[in-house]
Amino acid sequence: MNHLPISILFAILVLSSCKNRSEEQRSIPVILEDSSEKLDTVFSQKDITSLNQLKLSQYASAQNSPIDWSTFSMVTSFEEDSLLRTAFKPDKLFYEQYGQLLKYSPDSTMFIDLDSYNIEVQQNKMGQSIIMEKGPDTEVSLVQLESKERTRLAFLGPGNGVEEALWVDNNNVLLIGYNEIDTTKLKKAFIWRYHIPTKLFHVYESSDSRVGGQLTNWRKQRFNQLLGE
């Protein structure tokens, strides 16, 4: 019996839908509604330039281990129309605690929340911000400020994570993370490209086995840099 590759199964399982998606998937490459160009199975030079400007890329280069974003290629593409959506009602401390960690769209009408589900930002006796983890799971959400709606884009269990987000434009966002391969504890890097108007996910994976580990190491550095420690 033939089996789906682990990467495709993972992408299907971790999305926060309780419903089965339609078996009919859109083939790749695809045409995005707001673009006359085809979405290729590898990242464009423009995308790579933007990825290289991330603090993650700068940190990796400073460690003499630059990330080659051209090693990522698309492994699947599908539409997900049953993502969990809830009202966005932040408490009065939300922006004080997580404001520096939010990833805003170019027009500032939306943001990606990578962290508020599983970390808490507290002040120590010295008045310094410290990170306290609330649990091993990770939730990644898209918040649309005008409609006050939160959409869960992914929910990942222990050993998996999303450590960066990059807005390509107001309609497209990249989620950069890793998943644990079986019981080997090795981390495989992935990038999910989400197209908001069509609810399309495009899943890319890297052929470079080092990148997953680099993303794991980046987590603490990302918090330290943003909190000024």
Secondary structure, 3 states (H helix, E strand, C coil): CCCCCHHHHHHHHHCCCCCCCCCCCCCCCEECCCCCCEECCECCHHHHHHHHCCHHHHHHHHCCCCCCHHHEEEEEEEECCCCCEEECCCCCCHHHHHHHHCEECCCCCEEEECCCCCEEEEECCCCCEEEEECCCCEEEEEEECCCCEEEEEEEECCCCEEEEEEECCCCEEEEEEEEECCCCCCEEEEEEEEECCCCEEEEEEECCCHHHHHHHHHHHHHHHHHCCC
